[in-house]
């Protein structure tokens, strides 16, 4: 309807009628004034006729005056639109008015032609009025009949026969098919339309609805006026295909029916299945990649461990031990990824306890000696953030275990990770040990571990703050990921 209105009042790509006159001022104004004068005359005549009819209520066949008034008014409107289309090419509107004028004109001509013999034969005004009333009834009945025929024909052609979907008219009470279009016969591979009539539509499904399901659908149709779903169908020849059913409640000739449309979506479902299969294959591939990376890192870790046993230099041993811890930190991330359902990110609430536990085991420190307190929210980080964040925790906890508690002193290490303001993540690693020197060297620390921490913070686009009061506390803030599912 909206498109029809837009076409009717739109100018489209047409050019104004004035171009035909080459915008010759004299010629344009000749037509303008002529059409306006004619329109003025055409509008005044119906007013006069209407006034006359109103004043003479006893006139027989006074409707013919009104028909003439409508005809003349339509003619006047045609002349007005002739002026309008000189500058505005609303030719669809102009043509529609002309069509209306033609219909009214023909109706008036036919009515007048039929009226004259009857008028001549009328012996009295009363008999003439009776004949007039009968004629009006006949015209009205014929008009309604023509409209019903046009509507019925247009409905069948536009909705049924020309549709690319299978369409069924279904009795809302019995759920039996009353009619269907040619596309339905083709889609369900029936021999003829009769093979699809007087059957319940759900019998064409691969898995038919139960009585309870049919009742639920019926109630939903009554409540909402529509119902839709994707369903597997089985044709008369046994071919299975996916269809999208869309049912609406309609009123036809005073009877409540269900208008059911079925679209063949087999190609779309096949594409979806191919995409799902591709995603499953990629998921398996990613798991295999993470698994192989983790195994390779474990091999490197084992090689470093073997090499460490051959060394006598304490500094070299410590350097290799630190490298082992860093490799183990990265390997643990890949292990979490290939064991996780979500291959894109890992939950640090699950990752951090395992990481810190490995460090305690590496340095042979019992939690009875140095207590561990973790407060980690369920925060998911992708691998680009997870690896540097994990290495930061590795460096800071390792430093605390090695240097914060000399002479096997007791103490506590705190690891906290939480969301802050504006989706920023705050990572805090602290201890109540002896603390760092007054000047740990930031922003350019001298030790390799703290240099790595500074580099990883920069990689995370974060900010680092260090506090040396009552121990040491490192606070890193960086743009966050998301809450773990």
C-alpha positions in Angstrom: 0.0 0.0 0.0 2.8 2.4 0.9 4.6 1.6 -2.4 1.3 2.2 -4.3 0.9 5.6 -2.7 4.5 6.6 -3.3 4.1 5.6 -7.0 0.8 7.4 -7.3 2.1 10.7 -5.9 5.7 10.4 -6.8 7.4 12.0 -9.9 9.7 9.1 -10.6 12.1 9.8 -13.4 9.5 11.5 -15.6 10.0 15.1 -16.9 7.4 17.9 -16.5 4.9 18.4 -19.3 6.3 21.9 -19.8 9.3 20.4 -21.6 7.0 19.4 -24.4 6.2 23.0 -24.9 9.9 23.9 -24.7 8.8 26.2 -21.8 7.5 28.7 -24.3 5.9 31.3 -22.0 3.1 32.2 -24.3 2.2 28.6 -25.1 2.6 27.5 -21.4 0.3 30.3 -20.2 -2.2 29.7 -23.0 -2.6 26.1 -21.7 -2.6 27.2 -18.0 -5.2 29.9 -18.4 -7.4 27.7 -20.7 -7.2 24.7 -18.3 -7.9 26.9 -15.3 -10.8 28.6 -17.0 -12.3 25.2 -18.1 -11.8 23.8 -14.6 -13.5 26.8 -13.0 -16.4 26.3 -15.3 -16.5 22.6 -14.7 -16.5 23.1 -10.9 -19.3 25.8 -11.1 -21.6 23.6 -13.1 -21.8 20.7 -10.5 -22.4 23.3 -7.8 -25.3 24.7 -9.7 -26.7 21.3 -10.5 -26.3 20.2 -6.8 -28.1 23.4 -5.7 -30.9 22.7 -8.2 -31.3 19.1 -7.0 -31.4 20.2 -3.4 -34.0 22.8 -4.0 -36.2 20.4 -6.1 -36.4 17.3 -4.0 -39.4 16.1 -6.1 -37.4 15.7 -9.2 -37.4 12.2 -10.6 -34.0 10.6 -11.4 -32.2 13.3 -9.4 -29.3 11.0 -9.1 -28.5 11.5 -12.8 -27.8 15.1 -11.9 -25.4 14.0 -9.3 -23.7 11.6 -11.7 -23.3 14.4 -14.1 -21.9 16.6 -11.3 -19.4 13.9 -10.4 -18.5 13.4 -14.1 -18.1 17.2 -14.6 -16.1 17.5 -11.4 -13.7 14.8 -12.5 -13.3 16.5 -15.8 -12.4 19.7 -14.0 -9.9 17.9 -11.9 -8.3 16.5 -15.0 -7.8 20.0 -16.3 -6.3 21.1 -13.0 -3.8 18.2 -13.1 -3.0 19.3 -16.7 -1.8 22.6 -15.2 0.0 20.8 -12.3 1.9 18.4 -14.5 3.4 21.3 -16.5 5.8 21.6 -13.6 5.3 18.4 -11.5 5.3 15.1 -13.5 2.8 13.2 -11.3 1.6 11.3 -14.4 0.4 8.3 -12.4 -1.9 10.5 -10.4 -3.0 12.3 -13.5 -3.7 9.0 -15.3 -5.6 7.7 -12.3 -7.9 10.8 -12.3 -8.5 10.3 -16.0 -9.3 6.7 -15.4 -11.8 7.7 -12.7 -13.2 10.3 -15.0 -13.6 7.6 -17.7 -15.3 5.2 -15.3 -17.7 8.0 -14.0 -18.3 9.2 -17.6 -19.1 5.7 -18.9 -21.3 5.0 -15.9 -23.2 8.3 -16.5 -23.5 7.6 -20.2 -24.8 4.0 -19.5 -27.2 5.2 -16.8 -28.5 8.0 -19.0 -29.0 5.6 -22.0 -31.0 3.2 -19.9 -32.9 6.0 -18.2 -34.4 7.7 -21.3 -36.7 4.8 -22.5 -37.9 4.3 -19.0 -38.4 8.0 -18.5 -40.4 8.3 -21.7 -42.6 5.4 -20.6 -43.3 6.7 -17.1 -46.9 7.6 -16.7 -46.4 9.3 -13.4 -43.6 10.6 -11.1 -44.3 7.8 -8.6 -43.7 5.1 -11.1 -40.6 6.9 -12.3 -39.2 7.0 -8.8 -39.8 3.3 -8.4 -38.0 2.5 -11.6 -35.2 4.8 -10.5 -34.8 2.9 -7.2 -34.8 -0.5 -9.0 -32.1 0.8 -11.4 -30.0 2.0 -8.5 -30.3 -1.4 -6.8 -29.3 -3.1 -10.0 -26.2 -0.9 -10.4 -25.2 -1.3 -6.8 -25.6 -5.1 -7.0 -23.6 -5.3 -10.2 -20.9 -3.0 -8.8 -20.5 -5.2 -5.7 -20.5 -8.3 -7.8 -17.8 -6.9 -10.1 -15.7 -5.9 -7.1 -16.0 -9.4 -5.6 -15.1 -11.0 -8.9 -12.1 -8.7 -9.2 -11.0 -9.3 -5.7 -11.4 -13.0 -6.0 -9.5 -13.1 -9.3 -6.7 -10.8 -8.0 -6.3 -12.8 -4.8 -6.0 -16.1 -6.6 -3.6 -14.7 -9.2 -1.4 -12.5 -7.0 -1.3 -14.6 -3.8 -1.9 -18.1 -5.0 -0.8 -18.8 -8.5 2.1 -16.3 -8.8 3.6 -16.9 -5.4 7.0 -18.6 -5.1 5.9 -20.2 -1.8 3.5 -23.0 -1.3 0.3 -21.6 0.0 -2.6 -23.4 1.6 -6.0 -22.3 2.8 -6.8 -24.4 5.9 -10.0 -24.7 7.9 -9.1 -23.3 11.3 -11.5 -25.8 13.0 -10.8 -29.1 11.2 -7.2 -28.1 10.1 -8.0 -29.7 6.7 -6.7 -28.1 3.5 -9.3 -26.3 1.5 -7.2 -25.0 -1.4 -3.6 -24.6 -2.4 -1.6 -23.1 -5.3 0.4 -24.6 -8.1 3.7 -24.1 -6.2 2.4 -26.3 -3.4 1.8 -29.1 -5.9 5.3 -28.7 -7.2 7.0 -28.3 -3.9 5.4 -31.4 -2.4 5.7 -33.4 -5.6 2.0 -34.2 -5.8 0.3 -35.6 -8.9 -2.4 -32.9 -8.7 -3.9 -30.4 -6.4 -6.6 -32.9 -5.2 -3.8 -35.0 -3.6 -3.2 -32.1 -1.2 -6.8 -31.2 -0.4 -8.9 -32.4 2.5 -5.8 -33.6 4.4 -4.2 -32.2 7.6 -1.1 -30.2 6.7 1.0 -31.6 9.5 0.7 -35.1 7.8 3.2 -33.7 5.2 5.9 -33.3 7.9 8.7 -35.7 8.5 7.7 -35.9 12.2 4.0 -35.2 12.7 2.8 -33.1 15.6 1.2 -34.8 18.6 -2.3 -33.8 19.7 -0.9 -31.7 22.5 1.4 -29.8 20.1 -1.5 -29.2 17.7 -3.6 -27.8 20.5 -0.8 -25.5 21.7 -0.3 -24.2 18.1 -4.1 -23.6 17.8 -4.2 -21.7 21.0 -1.2 -19.6 19.9 -2.9 -18.8 16.6 -6.0 -17.7 18.4 -4.0 -15.5 20.8 -1.5 -14.0 18.3 -3.1 -14.4 15.0 0.0 -16.0 13.5 2.5 -18.9 14.0 5.8 -19.8 12.3 8.5 -22.4 12.6 11.2 -24.3 10.6 10.0 -27.8 9.9 11.3 -30.8 8.0 8.8 -32.0 5.3 8.4 -35.1 3.3 7.1 -34.9 -0.3 4.7 -37.4 -1.8 7.7 -39.0 -3.5 9.6 -39.3 -0.1 12.1 -36.5 -0.6 13.0 -34.7 2.6 13.4 -30.9 2.6 13.4 -28.1 5.1 10.6 -25.6 5.0 9.7 -22.4 6.9 6.0 -22.3 7.7 4.2 -19.0 8.4 0.5 -19.3 9.2 -1.9 -16.3 9.6 -5.5 -16.1 10.6 -7.6 -14.6 7.8 -11.3 -13.9 7.2 -12.6 -15.1 3.8 -16.3 -14.6 3.0 -17.1 -14.3 6.8 -15.3 -17.6 7.6 -12.2 -17.8 9.7 -9.4 -19.6 7.9 -5.6 -20.1 8.2 -3.5 -18.8 5.4 -0.3 -21.0 5.5 2.8 -20.2 3.5 5.7 -22.7 3.2 9.1 -21.6 1.9 11.7 -24.1 0.9 14.8 -23.2 2.9 16.8 -26.4 2.2 19.6 -24.4 0.6 19.9 -22.1 3.6 19.9 -25.1 6.0 22.5 -26.8 4.0 24.7 -23.7 4.1 24.2 -23.5 7.8 25.2 -27.1 8.2 28.3 -26.6 6.1 29.2 -23.5 8.2 28.7 -25.5 11.4 30.8 -28.3 10.1 33.5 -25.9 9.1 33.4 -24.3 12.5 33.7 -27.7 14.2 36.7 -28.6 12.0 38.4 -25.3 12.8 37.7 -25.8 16.5 39.4 -29.2 16.3 42.3 -27.7 14.4 42.7 -24.9 17.0 42.6 -27.4 19.8 45.3 -29.4 18.0 47.4 -26.3 17.5 47.2 -25.3 21.2 47.9 -28.8 22.2 51.0 -29.1 20.0 52.3 -25.7 21.1 51.8 -26.7 24.8 53.6 -30.0 24.1 56.5 -28.2 22.3 56.8 -25.8 25.2 56.9 -28.7 27.6 59.7 -30.2 25.6 61.7 -26.9 25.8 60.9 -26.8 29.5 62.2 -30.3 30.0 65.4 -29.5 28.0 66.0 -26.5 30.1 65.4 -28.6 33.2 68.0 -31.2 32.1 70.4 -28.5 31.2 69.9 -26.9 34.6 71.0 -30.2 36.3 74.3 -30.1 34.4 75.2 -26.5 35.5 77.2 -25.6 38.7 77.0 -21.9 38.4 74.1 -20.7 40.7 73.4 -17.6 38.6 73.1 -19.7 35.4 70.9 -22.2 37.3 68.6 -19.4 38.5 68.4 -17.9 35.0 67.4 -21.2 33.5 64.9 -21.7 36.3 63.3 -18.3 35.6 63.1 -19.3 31.9 61.4 -22.5 32.8 58.8 -20.7 34.8 58.1 -18.3 31.9 57.8 -21.2 29.5 55.5 -23.0 31.9 53.4 -19.9 32.2 52.8 -19.7 28.5 52.3 -23.5 28.2 49.6 -23.4 30.9 47.7 -20.8 28.9 47.7 -23.0 25.8 46.6 -26.0 27.9 43.7 -24.0 29.3 42.7 -22.9 25.7 42.7 -26.4 24.2 40.8 -27.8 27.2 38.3 -25.0 27.2 35.0 -24.8 25.2 35.9 -21.2 24.3 39.0 -21.4 22.2 39.3 -17.6 21.9 39.9 -16.7 25.6 40.6 -18.2 29.1 39.1 -17.5 32.5 41.8 -16.1 34.7 39.8 -17.1 37.8 40.7 -20.7 36.8 44.2 -19.9 35.4 45.9 -17.9 38.2 45.6 -20.5 41.0 47.3 -23.1 38.8 50.0 -20.7 37.7 50.8 -19.6 41.3 50.7 -23.2 42.6 53.4 -24.2 39.9 55.6 -21.3 41.2 55.3 -22.4 44.8 56.2 -25.9 43.7 59.2 -24.7 41.6 60.7 -22.8 44.5 59.8 -25.6 47.0 57.9 -23.2 49.2 54.9 -24.4 51.3 51.8 -22.3 51.8 52.2 -22.9 55.5 55.4 -20.8 55.3 54.1 -18.2 52.8 50.4 -17.8 52.7 48.7 -17.2 49.4 45.6 -15.1 49.1 43.8 -14.8 45.7 40.8 -12.7 44.9 40.2 -13.1 41.2 36.9 -12.3 39.4 35.8 -14.4 36.4 37.5 -12.3 33.7 38.2 -13.7 30.2 41.2 -12.6 28.2 42.1 -13.5 24.7 45.6 -15.0 24.0 47.0 -11.6 23.1 46.3 -10.3 26.6 46.5 -13.6 28.5 50.1 -14.3 27.7 51.6 -11.0 28.8 49.3 -10.8 31.8 50.3 -14.4 32.9 54.0 -13.5 32.5 53.5 -10.4 34.6 52.0 -12.5 37.4 54.9 -15.1 36.9 57.6 -12.4 37.3 56.0 -10.6 40.3 55.1 -13.7 42.2 58.6 -15.3 41.5 60.3 -12.1 42.7 58.2 -12.1 45.9 59.0 -15.8 46.5 62.8 -15.3 46.0 63.4 -11.9 47.6 60.5 -10.8 49.8 61.0 -13.3 52.6 64.8 -13.8 53.4 66.0 -16.5 55.8 62.8 -18.6 55.3 60.7 -15.8 56.9 56.9 -16.3 57.0 54.6 -13.9 55.1 51.8 -13.6 52.7 51.4 -13.0 48.9 48.2 -11.4 47.6 47.0 -11.7 44.0 43.9 -9.8 43.1 42.3 -9.3 39.7 39.1 -7.3 39.2 37.1 -5.0 37.0 37.5 -1.3 37.7 35.9 1.8 36.2 35.2 2.1 32.4 35.8 -1.7 31.8 39.4 -1.4 33.0 41.0 -4.5 34.6 43.1 -4.0 37.7 45.8 -6.6 38.5 47.4 -6.3 42.0 50.3 -8.5 43.2 51.6 -7.7 46.6 53.4 -9.1 49.6 54.2 -8.1 53.2 57.9 -8.9 52.9 61.0 -6.7 53.2 59.9 -4.6 50.2 62.0 -3.1 47.4 64.6 -0.5 47.7 63.5 3.1 47.9 64.2 3.5 44.2 63.4 0.2 42.3 64.5 1.9 39.0 61.1 2.6 37.4 60.4 3.5 34.7 63.7 1.9 33.6 64.4 -0.9 36.1 67.7 -2.7 36.1 66.7 -6.3 36.8 65.5 -8.4 33.9 62.3 -9.5 35.7 61.1 -5.9 36.3 62.1 -4.9 32.8 59.9 -7.7 31.4 57.1 -6.5 33.7 57.4 -3.0 32.3 57.5 -4.3 28.7 54.4 -6.5 29.2 52.5 -3.6 30.8 53.3 -1.5 27.7 52.1 -4.4 25.5 48.8 -4.4 27.4 48.6 -0.6 26.9 48.3 -0.4 30.7 49.7 1.6 33.6 52.0 0.4 36.4 52.1 1.7 39.9 54.5 0.5 42.6 54.0 0.9 46.4 56.8 0.0 48.9 54.9 0.6 52.1 54.8 -2.4 54.4 56.0 -4.7 51.7 55.7 -4.3 48.0 52.6 -3.9 45.9 52.4 -3.8 42.1 49.1 -2.4 40.6 48.6 -2.8 36.8 45.5 -1.3 35.1 44.8 -2.1 31.5 41.8 -2.2 29.0 39.7 -5.2 29.8 38.3 -8.3 28.2 34.9 -9.6 29.3 33.3 -11.5 32.1 33.8 -15.2 31.7 30.7 -17.1 30.5 
